[in-house]
Amino acid sequence: MILYPAIDIRGGHAVRLVEGDYDRETVFDADPVDAAMRFADAGVHVIHVVDLDGAKAGHPVNLETVRRIADAVPFPIQVGGGLRDAECVSNVLRAGVEHVVIGTAALRDAEFLDAMLKEHGERIVVSVDARDGKVSLAGWTETSDVEAADAVADLSGRGVQRFLFTPIEVDGTLSGPGFEQLAKVAAATSASVIYSGGVGTLADLERLRDESAPNVDGVIVGRALYDGRFTVEEAVAALA
């Protein structure tokens, strides 16, 4: 299972939100490139970056910072936030990004998603975020009536090969992952699933490693690393 250290960008800074709430923010690095270099020095092989401003605006806002991160680290980065049209996706990929994460647009615009899958294939990751099991959209500001597992099953049938799943109510809380929700989502597809949300201890990582379905092959960790709950090296070892 692969560790994806998270860098969430808002206002040009590396921050973390609690439960996706833009009013509950902690700034950890004035320059997100500093966070990226710290993770690189610790030996990770991939970084997950979210343009929080972009997620809310509906288009990338921190593209120059993303480009600087991609230029600074010697491995792939994965980026999401506000990627809702073909031009935005192309611009982010041209910035040196390996995988792009599409959320709201993938669930609302079937034509767009089909076009992106046809053009970019496995470089497209579809993010399915859920609040109390229901799909959340538009930077977590709207909640639908669709069950996350049902959405994943439908998207998988349309050719999505990589998913990212986040139960919002635990995100940034350090209170533990949403194991039950993850199990439902993973069972709904044979595609690759990356999990995000609530990791606070090495025991959480070990349980994800031991109890998750085989197709859950990555874990995104943010606040626990920034707070020093454990080191990157310890996290990698716990997931190995």
C-alpha positions in Angstrom: 0.0 0.0 0.0 1.4 3.4 -1.1 1.7 6.5 1.1 0.5 9.7 -0.5 1.5 12.6 1.7 -1.1 15.4 1.1 -0.5 19.1 0.3 -3.6 21.2 0.4 -3.2 24.6 -1.1 -5.3 27.7 -0.2 -4.3 31.2 -0.6 -0.9 30.1 -1.8 -0.1 28.3 1.5 -0.1 24.6 2.5 -3.1 24.2 4.9 -5.4 21.6 6.4 -9.1 21.8 6.9 -11.3 20.0 9.4 -14.2 18.1 7.8 -13.8 20.1 4.6 -14.7 23.3 6.4 -13.0 26.3 4.9 -13.5 28.2 8.2 -11.5 25.6 10.1 -8.1 26.0 8.6 -4.6 25.6 9.9 -1.6 26.9 7.9 1.4 24.6 8.0 3.7 26.0 5.4 3.8 29.4 3.9 5.2 27.9 0.7 3.8 24.5 -0.3 7.1 23.7 -2.1 8.8 23.5 1.3 6.3 20.8 2.3 6.9 18.9 -1.0 10.7 19.0 -0.5 10.4 17.8 3.1 8.4 14.8 1.9 10.8 14.2 -0.9 13.7 14.2 1.5 11.9 11.7 3.7 11.8 9.2 0.8 8.3 9.2 -0.6 7.6 8.5 -4.2 4.4 10.4 -4.9 2.5 13.4 -3.5 -1.2 14.2 -3.5 -1.9 17.9 -4.0 -5.3 19.7 -3.7 -6.0 23.2 -5.0 -8.7 24.1 -2.4 -9.2 27.5 -3.9 -9.8 25.7 -7.3 -12.2 23.2 -5.8 -14.4 26.1 -4.6 -13.9 28.3 -7.7 -14.5 25.5 -10.2 -11.2 26.0 -12.0 -7.5 25.8 -11.0 -6.4 28.8 -9.0 -2.9 27.7 -7.7 -1.6 26.3 -11.0 1.8 28.1 -10.7 2.3 26.6 -7.2 1.5 23.2 -8.7 4.0 23.7 -11.4 6.7 24.7 -8.9 6.0 21.6 -6.8 6.2 19.4 -9.9 9.5 21.0 -10.9 10.9 20.6 -7.4 10.4 16.9 -6.7 11.9 13.9 -8.6 8.7 11.8 -8.7 5.1 12.0 -9.9 2.5 14.2 -8.3 -1.3 13.8 -8.3 -3.4 17.0 -8.4 -7.1 17.8 -7.9 -9.3 20.8 -7.3 -11.6 22.5 -9.8 -10.9 20.4 -12.8 -14.2 20.7 -14.6 -13.4 21.1 -18.2 -10.9 19.7 -20.8 -8.7 22.8 -20.9 -8.2 22.8 -17.1 -7.2 19.1 -17.2 -4.8 19.7 -20.0 -3.2 22.7 -18.3 -2.6 20.8 -15.1 -1.1 17.8 -17.0 1.2 20.2 -18.9 2.3 21.6 -15.5 4.2 18.3 -14.9 1.4 16.4 -13.2 1.2 12.6 -13.6 -2.4 12.0 -12.4 -5.3 14.5 -12.3 -8.2 14.1 -9.8 -11.7 14.9 -11.1 -14.6 15.1 -8.7 -17.7 17.1 -9.3 -17.4 17.2 -13.1 -17.0 13.4 -13.3 -20.3 12.9 -11.4 -22.3 15.7 -13.2 -21.0 15.6 -16.8 -20.9 12.2 -18.3 -19.7 13.5 -21.7 -16.8 15.3 -20.1 -15.7 12.3 -18.1 -15.9 10.0 -21.1 -13.8 12.4 -23.2 -11.2 12.6 -20.4 -11.0 8.8 -20.0 -10.6 8.4 -23.8 -7.9 11.1 -24.0 -6.0 10.4 -20.8 -6.9 6.9 -19.6 -5.3 5.9 -16.4 -4.0 9.4 -15.7 -7.6 10.3 -14.7 -8.5 9.6 -11.0 -12.1 10.1 -10.1 -12.7 11.4 -6.6 -15.8 10.3 -4.8 -16.2 12.2 -1.5 -19.0 11.3 0.8 -20.8 12.9 3.8 -22.6 10.3 5.8 -22.3 7.9 2.9 -23.8 10.3 0.3 -21.8 11.8 -2.5 -20.6 15.4 -1.9 -19.9 17.9 -4.7 -18.6 21.4 -5.4 -15.6 21.4 -3.0 -17.7 19.6 -0.4 -20.3 22.4 -0.2 -23.2 20.3 -1.6 -24.4 16.9 -0.7 -26.4 14.7 -3.1 -28.8 11.8 -2.5 -26.5 9.3 -4.2 -24.8 6.6 -2.2 -21.0 6.7 -2.7 -20.8 2.9 -3.4 -23.5 3.2 -6.1 -21.6 6.1 -7.7 -18.4 4.1 -7.8 -20.1 1.1 -9.3 -21.6 3.2 -12.0 -18.3 5.1 -12.8 -16.4 1.8 -12.8 -18.8 0.4 -15.4 -18.0 3.4 -17.6 -14.3 2.7 -17.6 -12.8 4.6 -14.6 -9.7 2.7 -13.5 -8.6 4.8 -10.5 -10.7 6.2 -7.6 -10.0 8.4 -4.6 -12.5 8.0 -1.7 -12.9 10.4 1.2 -15.5 10.2 4.0 -15.7 13.9 4.8 -16.9 13.6 8.4 -13.5 12.2 9.5 -11.2 14.2 7.2 -8.7 16.3 9.1 -10.0 15.0 12.5 -7.3 12.4 13.2 -10.1 10.3 14.7 -9.6 7.3 12.5 -10.6 6.2 9.0 -14.1 5.5 7.8 -13.5 1.7 7.5 -17.1 0.7 7.0 -17.6 3.2 4.1 -14.3 2.3 2.5 -15.3 -1.4 2.5 -18.5 -0.6 0.7 -16.8 1.5 -1.9 -14.0 -1.0 -2.5 -16.5 -3.8 -2.9 -18.3 -1.8 -5.6 -15.4 -1.9 -8.0 -12.4 -3.8 -9.2 -10.6 -0.6 -10.0 -7.8 0.9 -7.9 -8.9 2.8 -4.8 -6.9 5.4 -2.9 -8.3 6.2 0.6 -8.2 9.5 2.4 -9.5 10.8 5.7 -9.1 10.5 9.5 -5.7 8.8 9.7 -4.3 9.7 13.1 -2.1 6.9 14.2 0.2 4.2 12.9 -2.4 1.7 14.0 -4.8 3.3 11.6 -2.4 2.7 8.8 -1.7 -0.9 9.9 -5.5 -1.6 10.0 -6.0 -0.1 6.6 -3.2 -2.3 5.3 -4.5 -5.5 7.0 -8.3 -5.1 6.6 -8.8 -3.3 3.3 -9.7 -5.0 0.1 -6.8 -5.8 -2.3 -7.8 -3.0 -4.7 -7.3 -0.4 -1.9 -3.7 0.3 -2.8 -3.0 3.8 -1.5 -3.6 6.0 1.5 -3.5 9.8 1.6 -2.2 11.3 4.9 -2.0 14.9 5.7 -2.6 16.4 9.2 -1.1 13.5 11.1 2.2 14.0 9.3 2.1 17.8 9.7 1.3 17.4 13.4 4.1 15.0 13.9 1.9 12.1 15.1 4.4 9.9 13.2 7.1 10.3 10.5 6.9 9.7 6.8 9.4 6.8 7.3 7.2 5.2 10.0 4.1 5.6 7.8 5.8 3.9 4.9 6.9 1.0 7.1 3.4 0.6 8.6 1.9 0.3 5.1 4.5 -2.1 3.7 
